[in-house]
Amino acid sequence: MKLVVDTSVIIAVLANEPAKKKLIKLTKGIELIAPMSVHWEIGNAFSAMLKRKKIDISKVIKAIQIYDSISITFVDVELEESLLIAEKLNIYAYDAYLIACALKNHCQLISLDNGLLLAAKNFGVKTLETE
């Protein structure tokens, strides 16, 4: 089974957030996939934490090493299709990439972003509930 994973889930695991154990349990043995944009969003999330002094660079480097060990298949999604989704749902392209990825690969989406989950459901994408 394939599952589209978003940045919020990956960061929750890497940053040892309270949802970590449940997220690992939900995704154990499942093939994780994501649009290529997620890789860059991980860097952006950590740079934001650094900027706000929520984390130091040594912890970021350790988290990135752990991230590199997570098996995620990054896939391309069509930009035009993603922007059509973004326009129809009035969402950012980054969220539309995830929805397009789930549609293209006929799989569910997991996220901690309730807005993204609602948009995905409204577009006919099944989601994996984390609560």
FENFENFEN-V764719 format. One record per residue. N is the residue number from 1. RES is the residue in one letter. PHI is phi as a letter, one per 30 degrees, with the letter a starting at -180 (none if undefined). PSI is psi in whole degrees, 0 to 359 (* if undefined). NEAR is the number of other C-alpha atoms within 12 Angstrom. Layout:
n={N,N}
res={RES,RES}
phi={PHI,PHI}
psi={PSI,PSI}
near={NEAR,NEAR}
//
This chain:
n={1,2,3,4,5,6,7,8,9,10,11,12,13,14,15,16,17,18,19,20,21,22,23,24,25,26,27,28,29,30,31,32,33,34,35,36,37,38,39,40,41,42,43,44,45,46,47,48,49,50,51,52,53,54,55,56,57,58,59,60,61,62,63,64,65,66,67,68,69,70,71,72,73,74,75,76,77,78,79,80,81,82,83,84,85,86,87,88,89,90,91,92,93,94,95,96,97,98,99,100,101,102,103,104,105,106,107,108,109,110,111,112,113,114,115,116,117,118,119,120,121,122,123,124,125,126,127,128,129,130,131}
res={M,K,L,V,V,D,T,S,V,I,I,A,V,L,A,N,E,P,A,K,K,K,L,I,K,L,T,K,G,I,E,L,I,A,P,M,S,V,H,W,E,I,G,N,A,F,S,A,M,L,K,R,K,K,I,D,I,S,K,V,I,K,A,I,Q,I,Y,D,S,I,S,I,T,F,V,D,V,E,L,E,E,S,L,L,I,A,E,K,L,N,I,Y,A,Y,D,A,Y,L,I,A,C,A,L,K,N,H,C,Q,L,I,S,L,D,N,G,L,L,L,A,A,K,N,F,G,V,K,T,L,E,T,E}
phi={none,c,b,d,c,c,d,e,d,d,d,e,d,d,c,h,d,e,d,e,e,d,d,d,d,d,c,d,i,c,d,d,b,a,d,e,d,d,e,d,d,d,e,d,d,d,d,d,d,d,d,d,i,d,a,c,d,d,d,d,d,d,d,d,d,d,e,d,d,d,d,b,c,c,b,d,b,d,d,d,d,d,d,d,d,e,d,d,c,h,b,d,e,e,d,d,e,d,d,d,d,d,d,d,c,h,b,d,b,c,a,c,c,d,d,d,d,d,d,d,d,d,c,i,c,d,b,c,d,c,c}
psi={136,152,128,127,138,174,321,323,315,314,320,320,312,326,9,42,162,330,355,307,315,319,318,317,317,330,358,128,7,142,114,134,159,153,155,336,332,322,316,329,328,311,318,319,316,324,325,319,320,315,321,3,34,346,153,165,327,323,325,314,318,317,320,324,320,315,316,339,350,130,103,128,118,130,155,144,155,128,314,314,317,319,329,319,315,316,316,321,356,53,169,154,321,321,322,325,319,318,316,321,315,318,313,324,6,53,171,166,136,135,157,2,104,326,317,316,318,316,317,313,319,341,8,13,132,144,153,115,136,352,*}
near={16,26,38,44,50,43,38,35,39,41,34,28,30,31,28,19,17,17,22,22,18,21,30,24,13,25,31,17,15,22,22,33,39,43,37,26,29,35,29,18,23,30,22,18,27,33,21,17,19,18,13,11,13,15,19,17,18,12,20,26,19,17,26,25,13,18,25,16,13,25,20,26,24,25,23,22,29,22,21,14,21,31,23,21,31,25,17,17,24,20,25,20,28,28,42,40,41,51,49,38,41,37,30,26,27,20,28,34,49,42,37,29,26,21,18,33,33,24,30,36,22,18,28,20,29,25,32,29,21,25,14}
//
